[in-house]
Amino acid sequence: MTLKEPLPVAPGTADARAGQPHRATAWPEARAAAARAGASARAGRTPRGVPLGQALGQVLAEPLLALTDLPPFDTSAMDGWAVAGPGPWTVRAAGAVLAGRASEAEAADGEAVRIATGARVPAGTTAVVRAEHARTEPAPAEPARAGRAVLHALREVVPGQDIRPRGQECRTGDELLPAGTVVTPAVLGLAAAAGYDELPVPPRPRVEILVLGDELLTTGLPHDGLIRDALGPMLGPWLAALGADVLATRRIGDEAEELYAAVTGSAADLVLTTGGTAAGPVDHVHGVLDKAGATLLVDGVKVRPGHPMLLARLVAEPTRAESNRSEPTRAEPPPVRHLVGLPGNPLAAVSGLLTLAQPLLAALTGAAAAAPAPPRVPVRDEVPGHPYDTRLVPVVRRGGRAVPLRYNGPAMLRGIAAADGLAVVPPGGARPGQELDVLDLPWPAAEGAVPAQGACFT
């Protein structure tokens, strides 16, 4: 039998499920299962060091430990005078102590030397007197001070003032930030100050997108039963915004054999398919997964739109490079790979992306630990609900309220294109003013008036 023939169907899957009651996973449980799958896969991944300039937005795979004392030596906190002992002080004839240069010899009692902010204070320095808090005058006609000025403080001088002592911020080996911290510009600055050239981050998850369907066009206008592929152009940038390295977006016809080869031959950590997850005559995803020996972790979710989505763990096949090794370098578990099957309708696919792919990738990259809980926002209008399932509805946030958008059908993208989040509507719907979780989208929310499509539902 070839894969062009109907694949065997296990009880409880594909066509065998068509006449069965709704047995899908509840929406919160499905997201939790995806997060567990990502965390499990992350456990076997070795962190990599990336240059500071490439680490922004990623998360620390290990605690950030100080490689040096900060400051690494006693430094001046102000432009002024480094003084030793009680004043007044004779101004040293040599030049000023500047940042980035080694300080002069040890300061002697009764001596002052000009010093710049950030410069290393000379040994023996008692304090730094700010320039604006001091005055100089010619020295008395004494042989020891001939031609030299005398410095007078205009305020009381306290030992140690305006000196940043070595190790004031941290000592070598101190934990500066825990693993899981998102790398922000400030984190990059701290890491650089602490001596880092690279930061340890989890490797970016490799994702391959398989867009399924004979009916899809890549250019031009729809015609003769053919429609434009809306998911191919959308999913790659969306997944990249979630921290993935998108290897390729491939278009696969309605052939089980072609799909099987693409799924089992992929080197990606996550394979994302669109369409083919239901029980139609060319819906081959369940049969291909069964043939590939995959384990279904989520097979249908109680959410609208997008309930036929699925999550599977794939059998990890060694790559060609791994197979050609004469000797293994060390005993390592095989890589864990997953497949997320999205429905083919565009908004339903977005629902699957946020329900299964996003929490899996967040756990895989370590971002889940640092991610805040979804904000709870009161909804402005009544939102109809499904009797039994969660609904994800595109919304815009205006004046502290979530405004539901009109175009929210499974095949529509007009609502999500104008939205800055999706409200999680419980079974039965939501009344005006009721607080709902809102799933943020991975790009900045636009502020302004409600889009011309308006709120409310058709």
HELIX and SHEET records of a PDB file:
HELIX    1   1 ALA A   14  ARG A   17  1                                   4    
HELIX    2   2 TRP A   27  ARG A   42  1                                  16    
HELIX    3   3 LEU A   52  GLN A   54  5                                   3    
HELIX    4   4 ALA A  131  HIS A  133  5                                   3    
HELIX    5   5 PRO A  143  ARG A  145  5                                   3    
HELIX    6   6 PRO A  185  ALA A  193  1                                   9    
HELIX    7   7 LEU A  231  ALA A  241  1                                  11    
HELIX    8   8 ALA A  256  THR A  264  1                                   9    
HELIX    9   9 VAL A  285  LYS A  291  1                                   7    
HELIX   10  10 ARG A  320  SER A  323  1                                   4    
HELIX   11  11 PRO A  346  GLY A  352  1                                   7    
HELIX   12  12 LEU A  353  ALA A  357  3                                   5    
HELIX   13  13 GLN A  358  THR A  365  1                                   8    
HELIX   14  14 ALA A  367  ALA A  370  1                                   4    
HELIX   15  15 ARG A  414  ALA A  418  1                                   5    
SHEET    1   A 4 THR A  25  ALA A  26  0                                        
SHEET    2   A 4 VAL A 301  ARG A 304  1                                        
SHEET    3   A 4 THR A 390  ARG A 398  1                                        
SHEET    4   A 4 ARG A 401  PRO A 404 -1                                        
SHEET    1   B 6 THR A  25  ALA A  26  0                                        
SHEET    2   B 6 VAL A 301  ARG A 304  1                                        
SHEET    3   B 6 THR A 390  ARG A 398  1                                        
SHEET    4   B 6 GLY A 421  VAL A 425 -1                                        
SHEET    5   B 6 GLU A 435  ASP A 440 -1                                        
SHEET    6   B 6 ARG A 376  PRO A 378 -1                                        
SHEET    1   C 2 ARG A  48  PRO A  51  0                                        
SHEET    2   C 2 GLU A 198  VAL A 201 -1                                        
SHEET    1   D 2 LEU A  64  LEU A  65  0                                        
SHEET    2   D 2 GLU A 175  LEU A 177 -1                                        
SHEET    1   E 2 THR A  75  SER A  76  0                                        
SHEET    2   E 2 ILE A 163  ARG A 164 -1                                        
SHEET    1   F 6 ALA A 127  ARG A 130  0                                        
SHEET    2   F 6 GLY A  80  VAL A  83 -1                                        
SHEET    3   F 6 GLU A 111  ILE A 115 -1                                        
SHEET    4   F 6 TRP A  89  VAL A  91  1                                        
SHEET    5   F 6 ALA A 149  ALA A 153 -1                                        
SHEET    6   F 6 ALA A 134  PRO A 138 -1                                        
SHEET    1   G 6 ASP A 245  ILE A 252  0                                        
SHEET    2   G 6 ARG A 206  LEU A 212  1                                        
SHEET    3   G 6 LEU A 270  THR A 274  1                                        
SHEET    4   G 6 ARG A 337  LEU A 342  1                                        
SHEET    5   G 6 LEU A 310  LEU A 314 -1                                        
SHEET    6   G 6 THR A 295  ASP A 299 -1                                        
SHEET    1   H 2 LEU A 216  LEU A 217  0                                        
SHEET    2   H 2 ILE A 227  ARG A 228  1                                        
END                                                                             
